[in-house]
């Protein structure tokens, strides 16, 4: 099959005008040709690009679409998630997951980094329609977190038992957030597999740093409301990120998610300590919860490896990577589309350690190909390969 368009983005940059993509029947890229093949190719309007990579999603929360109001701030949002999460039947939750998964496929997403507190998404992984890295999330802010860690291991083991010849299915045990994971639990996670890919909700609200610096503020109030005794915790006087990064071995590739309140000093400190850090932006969820975006110009200037996620339907109106890019472009018009598409494809594939297969239109890879129409207007996307 030969395909071409007015513009083709290979995942890193624009290909020369007139380029033609040749694919096998199974979607594997055979070659990239010059304009001499144009007359043989199928022409598409708009842009052709690799399939999108959703680096951060909570597919299992899809039944909470529209349940929590916007702009509550993170702590009230978390309280409402805990209050409402289980007030649904198994059938309602299953149906919502199936619809959300189909929505991701329709929006050109070929791979997902999925946060899991349960094994609810095993059927979606087994469907053979998308690459998965399932992050079994450990939560426990106490000095003796063995019970919480053992539960995360059971979830991990259930995902590890799945195998596929056609799609990547990986998994790891990860910390939820600095305010919900104690030092003891960080160390259990760190020791589970020294090379596992980790992901963590990072600096999503200002109160997180306030808790680590002074042991005061809304996070401490949240813990108290949950009956959690934080007497064992001693503030470091530094930001959460600058503190917990030293609790994790540098052998772990690490995805930092949200980064809404991350500072220049945080970025400098982390990248000095850790070679393989990826900065995942979920702009529509940030706007939904905190009504604030990260300083993306700062991240663009000082951070390497920016990638994109959607978060969950409890904090977003849709699961669309293109919609996330549009929000960034609206608020940061200085960032060009080539850079944004790289974040959404190649960088995401690298973050999830899937770049040997997806993320770039390159000979031998099978990235999926999407068509993007009217990228500066009412942009739409569909999968063509």
Secondary structure, 3 states (H helix, E strand, C coil): CEEEEEEEECCCCECCCCCEEEECCCCCEEEEECHHHHHHCEEEEEEEEECEEEEEECHHHHHHCCCCCCCCCHHHHHHHHHHHCCCCCHHHHHHHHHHHHHHHHHCCEEEEEEEECCCCCHHHHHCCCCEEEEEEEECECCCCCHHHHHHHHHHHHHHHCCCCCCCCEEEEEEECECCCECHHHHHHHHHHCCCCCEEEEECCCHHHHHHHHHCCCHHHHHHHHCCCCCCCCCCCCCCHHHHHHHHCCCCCCEEEEECCCCCHHHHHHHHHHCCCEEEEECHHHHHHHCCCCCCHHHHHHHCCCEEECCCCCCCCCCCCHHHHHHHHHHHCCCCCHHHHHHHHCHHHHHHCCCCCCCCCCCCCCCCCEEEEECCCCCCEEEECC
